[in-house]
Amino acid sequence: MNKPMTTADLFDKICNILKEKGLYPEILDYALAESTPEPITTYEYSFRNNLDYGGNEGIYLDLWIETDTDARTKRNKMGTFKTLETSGDAMHIMAKLLADFIVEESAYVNANLDDFCWEGMRVSAFDSNEKELGWYYTCKDMENALKKKDEFLLKYLRVLIRDNATREEKSYTA
């Protein structure tokens, strides 16, 4: 991925997964991704929702993510599901939709973590066979990444630092 996925992209992606798996409820009148999407630059966010009866009709399921920035929590809306139905059965169907969305969103993000890493520096180490070890350390800035690189080079032959925003990489050897 050459740029961060947006909140609307992720909403649409999970909706498509739900449809492919037969988990998309027939009672929905619409599913609408956020019209002013925000880029998702970290997988370290909290998934939030509100499932409730509408003010004048139907049931709404609103979804958003929250990320903690330096001084505040940032809230970015993903999208909304709506049905005009108001029965208890309809509420249970919408609650199941919420559960299915959470399960599929979590699985998708965890399977594609690198697509959600656009902040800071990634520091990874390689074994003696030049194979990446499969784990990495994330630093907020280059200064901390260089310190972590020095620690890793005491134990490993090669270390790679990647700027998550630009995807530029620099390799260091012991």
Backbone as JSON, one array per atom type, in Angstrom:
{
  "sequence": "MNKPMTTADLFDKICNILKEKGLYPEILDYALAESTPEPITTYEYSFRNNLDYGGNEGIYLDLWIETDTDARTKRNKMGTFKTLETSGDAMHIMAKLLADFIVEESAYVNANLDDFCWEGMRVSAFDSNEKELGWYYTCKDMENALKKKDEFLLKYLRVLIRDNATREEKSYTA",
  "N": [[0.85, -1.17, 0.0], [0.63, 2.17, -0.9], [-0.16, 4.46, 0.35], [-1.86, 5.67, 3.29], [-4.74, 3.81, 4.36], [-8.09, 4.98, 4.39], [-10.65, 5.95, 6.78], [-13.14, 5.58, 5.57], [-12.42, 3.84, 3.49], [-11.7, 1.56, 4.98], [-14.16, 0.97, 6.23], [-15.75, 0.37, 3.95], [-14.27, -1.81, 2.98], [-14.6, -3.74, 5.02], [-17.37, -4.01, 4.93], [-17.62, -5.22, 2.4], [-16.29, -7.65, 2.91], [-18.07, -8.73, 4.78], [-20.32, -9.07, 3.14], [-19.3, -10.92, 1.29], [-19.01, -13.12, 2.95], [-21.58, -13.73, 3.58], [-22.74, -12.4, 5.71], [-24.07, -10.05, 5.77], [-26.8, -8.19, 6.66], [-30.17, -8.5, 5.48], [-32.07, -6.64, 6.2], [-31.1, -4.08, 6.12], [-31.35, -0.67, 5.24], [-29.49, 1.09, 4.35], [-25.9, 1.32, 4.05], [-23.49, 3.49, 4.84], [-20.5, 4.96, 4.1], [-18.25, 7.24, 5.73], [-18.38, 10.61, 4.67], [-16.34, 12.45, 4.72], [-13.59, 11.21, 4.89], [-10.84, 10.15, 6.98], [-7.3, 9.6, 6.98], [-5.94, 6.51, 8.17], [-3.39, 6.15, 10.26], [-2.19, 4.56, 12.11], [-2.3, 1.37, 13.7], [-2.92, 1.33, 16.27], [-5.48, 2.06, 17.59], [-8.71, 2.72, 19.04], [-11.64, 0.98, 18.53], [-14.88, 2.14, 18.16], [-18.44, 2.43, 18.8], [-21.97, 3.06, 18.29], [-25.04, 1.8, 18.86], [-28.35, 2.23, 18.37], [-31.79, 3.26, 18.73], [-33.19, 5.37, 16.23], [-33.85, 8.93, 16.22], [-36.31, 9.56, 15.06], [-37.03, 7.39, 13.49], [-36.42, 3.93, 12.85], [-33.33, 1.99, 13.3], [-30.03, 2.77, 14.11], [-26.57, 2.2, 13.47], [-23.67, 3.44, 14.3], [-20.23, 3.86, 13.52], [-16.86, 4.39, 14.55], [-13.38, 5.37, 14.92], [-11.0, 5.89, 17.51], [-8.1, 7.67, 18.27], [-5.3, 8.28, 20.33], [-3.77, 11.31, 20.61], [-1.11, 13.7, 21.18], [-2.26, 15.55, 23.09], [-4.94, 15.0, 23.23], [-7.89, 12.98, 22.53], [-8.56, 11.78, 19.36], [-11.29, 11.59, 17.24], [-12.54, 9.72, 14.6], [-14.92, 9.28, 12.26], [-16.25, 6.34, 10.76], [-18.46, 5.12, 9.4], [-22.02, 4.5, 8.81], [-24.71, 2.3, 9.51], [-28.1, 1.6, 8.68], [-31.44, 0.69, 9.43], [-34.91, 0.73, 8.73], [-36.56, -0.71, 10.25], [-37.88, -1.48, 13.53], [-38.24, -3.4, 15.43], [-37.68, -5.75, 18.16], [-36.37, -8.01, 17.19], [-35.12, -6.89, 14.95], [-33.31, -5.18, 16.22], [-31.65, -7.09, 17.42], [-30.56, -8.27, 15.13], [-29.12, -6.11, 14.14], [-27.32, -5.84, 16.22], [-25.91, -8.21, 15.95], [-24.76, -7.69, 13.47], [-23.02, -5.63, 14.25], [-21.29, -7.12, 15.96], [-20.23, -8.95, 14.09], [-18.98, -7.14, 12.35], [-16.99, -6.06, 14.03], [-15.44, -8.38, 14.55], [-14.53, -9.05, 11.93], [-13.23, -6.67, 11.17], [-11.16, -6.53, 13.06], [-9.75, -8.89, 12.45], [-8.98, -8.33, 9.8], [-7.36, -5.99, 10.06], [-5.33, -6.98, 11.77], [-4.22, -8.92, 10.1], [-3.08, -7.34, 8.23], [-1.23, -5.5, 9.27], [0.99, -3.87, 8.59], [-0.02, -2.16, 6.67], [-1.26, -0.3, 8.19], [0.61, 1.14, 9.52], [1.98, 4.08, 9.65], [3.31, 5.97, 11.03], [6.15, 7.23, 12.81], [9.18, 5.27, 13.27], [10.27, 2.12, 12.1], [12.06, -0.51, 13.43], [13.87, -3.27, 12.64], [15.32, -6.54, 12.98], [17.73, -8.92, 11.65], [18.45, -12.39, 11.15], [21.34, -14.65, 11.15], [21.16, -15.83, 8.69], [20.25, -13.89, 7.05], [17.53, -13.47, 7.24], [14.59, -11.77, 8.04], [13.54, -11.32, 11.39], [10.84, -11.38, 12.05], [9.55, -9.84, 13.88], [9.31, -6.5, 15.16], [10.38, -3.26, 16.29], [8.85, -0.26, 17.21], [9.54, 3.14, 16.96], [9.14, 6.55, 17.98], [10.65, 8.54, 16.76], [13.6, 9.32, 14.76], [15.92, 9.56, 16.33], [15.45, 7.91, 18.59], [15.12, 5.53, 17.21], [17.66, 5.09, 16.17], [19.09, 4.64, 18.52], [17.88, 2.24, 19.36], [18.64, 0.66, 17.21], [21.43, 0.52, 17.65], [21.45, -1.02, 20.0], [20.33, -3.42, 19.01], [22.29, -4.17, 17.16], [24.28, -5.16, 18.75], [23.55, -7.72, 19.17], [22.54, -8.81, 16.8], [23.37, -9.32, 13.29], [22.5, -7.62, 11.25], [20.48, -4.72, 10.9], [17.48, -3.03, 10.15], [16.15, 0.12, 9.49], [13.12, 1.68, 9.01], [11.41, 4.44, 7.74], [8.23, 5.01, 8.54], [6.38, 6.77, 7.4], [7.37, 7.6, 4.88], [8.26, 5.26, 3.82], [10.9, 4.79, 3.31], [13.99, 3.06, 3.62], [16.82, 2.11, 5.59], [19.72, 0.24, 5.87], [21.76, -1.3, 8.36], [24.84, -2.68, 9.45], [26.66, -4.88, 11.64]],
  "CA": [[0.0, 0.0, 0.0], [1.5, 3.33, -1.02], [-0.68, 5.55, 1.18], [-2.72, 5.11, 4.35], [-6.14, 3.54, 4.13], [-8.92, 5.94, 5.11], [-11.75, 5.38, 7.56], [-14.17, 5.14, 4.62], [-11.87, 2.65, 2.82], [-11.8, 0.42, 5.89], [-15.59, 0.67, 6.36], [-16.17, -0.31, 2.72], [-13.58, -3.1, 2.91], [-15.24, -4.68, 5.94], [-18.7, -4.28, 4.37], [-17.43, -6.2, 1.32], [-15.98, -8.94, 3.54], [-19.32, -9.23, 5.36], [-21.15, -9.52, 2.03], [-18.69, -12.15, 0.75], [-19.21, -14.2, 3.91], [-23.01, -13.91, 3.83], [-23.05, -11.84, 7.03], [-24.66, -8.72, 5.56], [-28.24, -8.39, 6.89], [-31.11, -8.05, 4.45], [-32.96, -5.58, 6.7], [-30.46, -2.76, 6.02], [-31.77, 0.29, 4.23], [-28.24, 1.56, 3.75], [-24.62, 1.37, 4.74], [-22.91, 4.7, 4.26], [-19.17, 5.33, 4.61], [-18.09, 8.65, 6.07], [-18.17, 11.43, 3.47], [-15.06, 13.16, 4.88], [-12.74, 10.21, 5.54], [-9.52, 10.49, 7.5], [-6.34, 8.5, 6.85], [-5.62, 5.74, 9.37], [-1.93, 6.09, 10.22], [-1.71, 3.62, 13.11], [-3.25, 0.32, 14.1], [-3.15, 1.51, 17.7], [-6.68, 2.87, 17.79], [-9.83, 2.04, 19.69], [-12.84, 0.91, 17.7], [-16.03, 2.57, 18.95], [-19.71, 2.31, 18.1], [-23.22, 3.39, 18.96], [-26.18, 1.11, 18.31], [-29.47, 2.83, 19.07], [-32.95, 3.66, 17.93], [-33.09, 6.71, 15.69], [-34.72, 9.92, 16.85], [-37.67, 9.54, 14.52], [-37.35, 6.13, 12.83], [-35.42, 2.91, 12.62], [-32.19, 1.69, 14.16], [-28.76, 3.2, 13.53], [-25.31, 1.7, 13.99], [-22.58, 4.35, 13.92], [-18.91, 3.31, 13.82], [-15.74, 5.32, 14.45], [-12.17, 4.98, 15.63], [-10.39, 6.93, 18.34], [-6.66, 7.57, 18.49], [-4.78, 9.24, 21.3], [-2.69, 12.17, 20.14], [-0.36, 14.25, 22.3], [-3.03, 16.2, 24.14], [-6.37, 14.71, 23.19], [-8.34, 11.83, 21.77], [-9.1, 12.18, 18.07], [-12.38, 10.71, 16.84], [-12.73, 9.72, 13.16], [-16.07, 8.47, 11.9], [-16.06, 5.39, 9.66], [-19.68, 4.99, 8.62], [-23.29, 4.24, 9.48], [-25.69, 1.35, 8.99], [-29.44, 1.98, 9.13], [-32.63, -0.03, 9.02], [-36.15, 1.39, 9.15], [-37.26, -1.59, 11.19], [-37.7, -1.08, 14.94], [-38.59, -4.51, 16.32], [-36.62, -6.36, 18.95], [-35.61, -8.88, 16.29], [-34.26, -6.03, 14.14], [-32.21, -4.73, 17.08], [-30.74, -8.22, 17.56], [-29.86, -8.41, 13.85], [-28.13, -5.02, 14.08], [-26.27, -6.16, 17.2], [-25.08, -9.24, 15.32], [-23.97, -6.98, 12.47], [-21.94, -4.98, 14.99], [-20.32, -8.14, 16.38], [-19.55, -9.45, 12.88], [-18.1, -6.07, 11.86], [-15.83, -6.01, 14.94], [-14.62, -9.57, 14.32], [-13.88, -8.96, 10.62], [-12.32, -5.52, 11.19], [-9.99, -6.93, 13.84], [-9.0, -9.89, 11.67], [-8.38, -7.67, 8.64], [-6.26, -5.12, 10.49], [-4.23, -7.82, 12.27], [-3.59, -9.61, 8.97], [-2.47, -6.33, 7.35], [-0.72, -4.47, 10.19], [1.9, -2.92, 7.95], [-0.83, -1.17, 5.95], [-1.76, 0.65, 9.17], [1.78, 1.72, 10.2], [2.42, 5.24, 8.88], [3.9, 6.92, 11.97], [7.38, 6.83, 13.46], [10.21, 4.46, 12.62], [10.23, 0.68, 12.35], [13.4, -1.07, 13.55], [13.79, -4.73, 12.61], [16.61, -7.23, 12.97], [17.84, -10.07, 10.77], [19.29, -13.46, 11.69], [22.59, -14.88, 10.43], [20.8, -16.25, 7.33], [19.68, -12.7, 6.4], [16.07, -13.55, 7.29], [14.01, -10.88, 9.05], [13.13, -12.13, 12.52], [9.39, -11.49, 12.14], [9.06, -8.86, 14.84], [9.99, -5.22, 15.02], [10.21, -2.28, 17.35], [8.43, 1.02, 16.65], [10.02, 4.32, 17.68], [8.46, 7.78, 17.55], [11.51, 9.41, 15.96], [14.86, 8.72, 14.3], [16.86, 9.51, 17.43], [15.19, 6.68, 19.35], [15.34, 4.39, 16.32], [19.11, 4.87, 16.1], [19.49, 4.02, 19.79], [17.43, 0.86, 19.32], [19.5, 0.01, 16.22], [22.7, 0.22, 18.31], [21.18, -2.15, 20.9], [20.13, -4.63, 18.2], [23.54, -4.58, 16.5], [25.08, -5.92, 19.72], [23.08, -9.11, 19.15], [22.2, -9.24, 15.44], [24.33, -8.87, 12.28], [21.95, -6.56, 10.43], [19.28, -4.05, 11.4], [16.86, -2.17, 9.16], [15.27, 1.18, 9.99], [12.22, 2.18, 7.98], [10.55, 5.58, 8.06], [6.9, 4.52, 8.19], [5.64, 7.74, 6.59], [7.89, 7.64, 3.51], [8.62, 3.88, 3.48], [12.33, 4.72, 3.0], [14.69, 2.14, 4.51], [18.28, 2.16, 5.65], [20.24, -0.97, 6.49], [22.98, -1.15, 9.16], [25.46, -3.95, 9.79], [27.54, -4.86, 12.82]],
  "C": [[0.9, 1.24, 0.0], [0.98, 4.57, -0.3], [-1.61, 4.94, 2.22], [-4.16, 4.88, 3.87], [-6.94, 4.58, 4.91], [-9.99, 5.2, 5.91], [-12.85, 4.86, 6.64], [-13.7, 3.89, 3.87], [-12.04, 1.41, 3.7], [-13.26, 0.01, 6.08], [-16.06, -0.13, 5.13], [-15.54, -1.69, 2.6], [-14.27, -4.14, 3.79], [-16.66, -4.99, 5.47], [-18.6, -5.33, 3.27], [-17.11, -7.58, 1.87], [-17.25, -9.55, 4.11], [-20.24, -9.76, 4.26], [-20.63, -10.85, 1.47], [-18.95, -13.36, 1.66], [-20.68, -14.45, 4.23], [-23.46, -13.37, 5.18], [-23.73, -10.47, 6.96], [-26.18, -8.84, 5.67], [-29.11, -7.8, 5.78], [-31.96, -6.87, 4.91], [-32.36, -4.18, 6.54], [-31.1, -1.92, 4.92], [-30.55, 0.91, 3.57], [-27.07, 1.32, 4.69], [-23.88, 2.52, 4.07], [-21.56, 5.01, 4.91], [-19.13, 6.83, 4.85], [-17.74, 9.46, 4.82], [-16.89, 12.27, 3.53], [-14.08, 12.24, 5.61], [-11.39, 10.77, 5.96], [-8.57, 9.32, 7.26], [-6.1, 7.83, 8.21], [-4.12, 5.51, 9.35], [-1.33, 5.18, 11.29], [-2.77, 2.57, 13.38], [-3.57, 0.43, 15.59], [-4.29, 2.51, 17.92], [-7.72, 2.04, 18.52], [-11.03, 2.11, 18.76], [-14.04, 1.22, 18.58], [-17.3, 2.48, 18.11], [-20.86, 2.82, 18.95], [-24.33, 2.7, 18.19], [-27.4, 1.59, 19.07], [-30.63, 3.07, 18.12], [-32.74, 5.08, 17.45], [-34.06, 7.64, 16.38], [-36.14, 9.88, 16.34], [-38.02, 8.24, 13.81], [-36.15, 5.19, 12.83], [-34.35, 2.75, 13.68], [-30.92, 2.09, 13.41], [-27.6, 2.5, 14.23], [-24.21, 2.6, 13.44], [-21.26, 3.76, 14.38], [-17.84, 4.38, 13.64], [-14.53, 4.73, 15.15], [-11.67, 6.18, 16.41], [-8.91, 6.64, 18.49], [-6.25, 8.63, 19.49], [-3.62, 10.0, 20.68], [-2.03, 12.77, 21.37], [-1.23, 14.8, 23.43], [-4.5, 15.81, 24.19], [-6.64, 13.4, 22.47], [-9.0, 12.32, 20.5], [-10.12, 11.13, 17.64], [-12.61, 10.85, 15.33], [-13.84, 8.74, 12.79], [-15.75, 7.58, 10.71], [-17.29, 5.32, 8.78], [-20.87, 4.64, 9.47], [-24.07, 3.17, 8.74], [-27.06, 1.79, 9.51], [-30.47, 1.0, 8.59], [-33.84, 0.78, 9.49], [-36.92, 0.55, 10.14], [-36.94, -1.2, 12.62], [-37.99, -2.21, 15.92], [-37.39, -4.97, 17.14], [-35.75, -7.27, 18.11], [-34.64, -8.05, 15.43], [-33.08, -5.53, 14.97], [-31.19, -5.86, 17.26], [-29.94, -8.45, 16.28], [-28.78, -7.34, 13.73], [-26.99, -5.26, 15.07], [-25.35, -7.25, 16.66], [-24.2, -8.63, 14.23], [-22.78, -6.29, 13.13], [-20.87, -5.99, 15.39], [-19.54, -8.67, 15.18], [-18.58, -8.41, 12.33], [-16.83, -6.01, 12.72], [-14.89, -7.19, 14.67], [-13.85, -9.45, 13.0], [-12.9, -7.79, 10.54], [-11.03, -5.89, 11.92], [-9.12, -7.92, 13.05], [-8.29, -9.23, 10.49], [-7.18, -6.81, 9.04], [-5.08, -5.96, 10.97], [-3.51, -8.56, 11.16], [-2.84, -8.64, 8.06], [-1.87, -5.18, 8.16], [0.15, -3.43, 9.5], [1.16, -1.84, 7.16], [-1.36, -0.07, 6.87], [-0.63, 1.28, 9.99], [2.35, 2.85, 9.35], [3.02, 6.31, 9.78], [5.21, 6.36, 12.51], [8.31, 6.0, 12.6], [10.05, 2.99, 13.03], [11.66, 0.17, 12.36], [13.27, -2.59, 13.61], [15.18, -5.32, 12.48], [16.54, -8.48, 12.09], [18.75, -11.11, 11.4], [20.53, -13.67, 10.81], [22.36, -15.38, 8.99], [20.16, -15.12, 6.52], [18.15, -12.76, 6.3], [15.57, -12.61, 8.39], [13.38, -11.73, 10.14], [11.61, -12.21, 12.71], [8.77, -10.6, 13.2], [9.83, -7.58, 14.64], [9.65, -4.33, 16.19], [9.84, -0.95, 16.69], [8.9, 2.15, 17.55], [9.32, 5.56, 17.13], [9.31, 8.64, 16.62], [12.82, 8.7, 15.63], [15.88, 8.61, 15.44], [16.68, 8.23, 18.25], [15.4, 5.44, 18.5], [16.83, 4.07, 16.22], [19.65, 4.25, 17.39], [19.1, 2.55, 19.81], [18.27, 0.05, 18.33], [20.82, -0.39, 16.86], [22.56, -0.96, 19.28], [21.08, -3.46, 20.11], [21.43, -5.11, 17.57], [24.51, -5.27, 17.46], [24.74, -7.41, 19.66], [22.87, -9.66, 17.73], [23.18, -8.63, 14.43], [23.82, -7.7, 11.44], [20.65, -6.04, 11.03], [18.79, -3.11, 10.3], [15.99, -1.14, 9.88], [14.44, 1.68, 8.82], [11.44, 3.37, 8.52], [9.15, 5.18, 7.6], [6.12, 5.48, 7.31], [6.07, 7.72, 5.13], [8.17, 6.25, 2.95], [10.09, 3.76, 3.05], [13.01, 3.87, 4.07], [16.19, 2.37, 4.46], [18.75, 0.94, 6.45], [21.55, -0.66, 7.21], [23.51, -2.53, 9.48], [26.43, -3.77, 10.96], [28.99, -4.76, 12.4]]
}
